Structures are given as structure tokens and as C-alpha cells.
Amino acid sequence: QVQLVESGGGLVQAGGSLRLSCAASGNMFSIRDMEWYRQAPGKQRELVATITSGGSTNYADSVKGRFTISSDNAKNTVYLQMNSLKPDDTGVYYCNVVIARPGYISSYWGQGTQVTVSS
């Protein structure tokens, strides 16, 4: 099994910054992608940012230029630096790790961390 531990959420004023972390441990074979999703109240979970094992990144249009995803492969940890936060960024943020094993792919979710941006 794979365990993910998230940290870094909290309450911040609009325009502020937060940094989320997600550390993966356990029976991992080869991490393919590490991702951050978020879910606002009453809305569907949405993909915020992705980083591949090769370091390629992709972002939702709503966070481009404000959020930065990075990873420390030696620590199996993914980060999300969030700057210029807006009230619309409020939600529960989840990390997701996609692991490639021989013949199949597995996906694991963190427990979620609350981010609240006040206006």
C-alpha cells in the first residue's frame, strides 16, 4: 500500500500565499505523475496541477501564473506553492499519486487539506 500525508493548508487573506506538501511512502514501484486536485463546496473535484516523473508540469487555467507545482523525487514529495490567492481558491486540496507497476497503474489519494481564502 501507499500512504500520502498532506500538510500546509490553512486560512489566509486574499493576496496571500500558502505552500502545500504531500509526502508519499510505502510500497511504491515507480511514480509516474503527482497531482493536486481541489474541491470547493458544492462543486466537483478539479485538477489543479500535474508534474510528471520527468518534471513536466501542467496547470488549470485558473491557477496559471499563480501556483507552482514541484517535487523532490528523493523524498517522494510533491509541493504546491500558491501565491496571489483568491477567495475562489478556497476548498479542500488533495494530492494524487499515479504509480506505474508492471501491467497496471494505481492511483492513491491523500486525506485532503483545507485551504480557506478570506476576502
C-alpha positions as CSV (number, residue, x, y, z in Angstrom):
1,Q,0.0,0.0,0.0
2,V,0.9,3.6,-0.4
3,Q,0.3,6.3,2.1
4,L,0.1,10.0,1.4
5,V,0.4,12.7,4.1
6,E,-0.6,16.2,3.2
7,S,0.2,19.4,5.1
8,G,0.3,23.1,4.7
9,G,-3.4,24.2,4.4
10,G,-4.9,26.9,6.5
11,L,-6.6,30.3,6.5
12,V,-5.1,33.2,4.6
13,Q,-6.3,36.5,3.3
14,A,-6.7,37.2,-0.4
15,G,-3.4,38.0,-2.0
16,G,-1.5,35.8,0.5
17,S,0.4,32.6,-0.1
18,L,0.4,29.0,1.1
19,R,2.6,26.0,0.4
20,L,1.1,22.6,0.4
21,S,3.2,19.4,0.8
22,C,2.3,15.8,0.1
23,A,4.8,13.0,1.2
24,A,4.3,9.5,-0.3
25,S,5.6,6.4,1.4
26,G,5.0,2.6,1.3
27,N,5.2,0.0,-1.5
28,M,5.9,2.3,-4.4
29,F,7.3,1.0,-7.7
30,S,7.6,3.9,-10.0
31,I,5.8,7.2,-9.6
32,R,4.6,8.4,-12.9
33,D,2.7,11.5,-12.0
34,M,2.0,13.6,-8.9
35,E,-1.1,15.8,-9.0
36,W,-3.0,18.3,-6.9
37,Y,-6.8,18.5,-7.1
38,R,-9.2,20.7,-5.2
39,Q,-12.9,20.5,-4.3
40,A,-14.9,23.6,-3.4
41,P,-18.1,23.3,-1.5
42,G,-20.9,22.1,-3.8
43,K,-18.5,21.6,-6.7
44,Q,-16.8,18.7,-8.4
45,R,-13.2,17.9,-7.7
46,E,-11.0,19.5,-10.3
47,L,-7.4,19.0,-11.4
48,V,-5.2,22.0,-10.4
49,A,-1.7,20.9,-11.4
50,T,0.3,17.9,-12.5
51,I,4.0,17.1,-12.5
52,T,5.4,14.1,-14.3
53,S,8.4,12.0,-13.3
54,G,10.3,13.8,-16.0
55,G,9.5,17.2,-14.5
56,S,6.9,18.4,-17.0
57,T,4.1,20.4,-15.5
58,N,0.6,21.4,-16.4
59,Y,-1.8,23.7,-14.7
60,A,-5.5,24.6,-14.8
61,D,-6.1,27.9,-16.5
62,S,-7.5,29.4,-13.3
63,V,-4.2,29.0,-11.4
64,K,-1.6,29.6,-14.2
65,G,0.9,32.2,-13.2
66,R,-0.1,32.0,-9.5
67,F,0.6,28.3,-8.5
68,T,3.7,26.3,-8.9
69,I,3.9,22.5,-8.6
70,S,7.3,20.9,-7.8
71,S,8.6,17.7,-6.5
72,D,11.5,16.2,-4.6
73,N,11.9,12.7,-6.1
74,A,14.4,11.6,-3.5
75,K,11.8,12.3,-0.8
76,N,8.8,11.2,-2.9
77,T,7.2,14.6,-2.0
78,V,5.2,17.0,-4.1
79,Y,4.6,20.6,-3.3
80,L,2.1,23.3,-4.4
81,Q,3.2,26.9,-3.9
82,M,0.1,29.0,-4.1
83,N,0.6,32.8,-4.5
84,S,-1.8,35.6,-5.0
85,L,-4.6,33.5,-3.5
86,K,-8.2,34.4,-4.2
87,P,-11.4,33.5,-2.4
88,D,-12.3,31.2,-5.3
89,D,-9.2,29.1,-4.4
90,T,-11.0,28.0,-1.3
91,G,-11.6,24.3,-1.0
92,V,-10.1,21.0,0.1
93,Y,-6.9,20.2,-1.7
94,Y,-6.0,16.6,-2.4
95,C,-2.8,15.2,-3.7
96,N,-2.9,12.2,-6.0
97,V,0.0,9.9,-6.9
98,V,-0.1,7.8,-10.0
99,I,2.2,4.8,-9.8
100,A,3.1,2.6,-12.7
101,R,3.6,-1.1,-12.0
102,P,4.2,-3.9,-14.4
103,G,1.0,-4.3,-16.3
104,Y,-1.1,-1.8,-14.4
105,I,-1.4,1.7,-13.0
106,S,-2.5,2.6,-9.5
107,S,-3.8,5.9,-8.1
108,Y,-3.6,6.9,-4.5
109,W,-5.2,9.9,-2.7
110,G,-4.2,12.0,0.2
111,Q,-6.7,12.8,3.0
112,G,-7.1,16.4,1.9
113,T,-6.1,19.7,3.5
114,Q,-8.4,22.7,3.8
115,V,-7.5,26.0,2.2
116,T,-9.6,29.0,3.1
117,V,-9.0,32.3,1.5
118,S,-10.8,35.2,3.0
119,S,-11.7,38.4,1.1
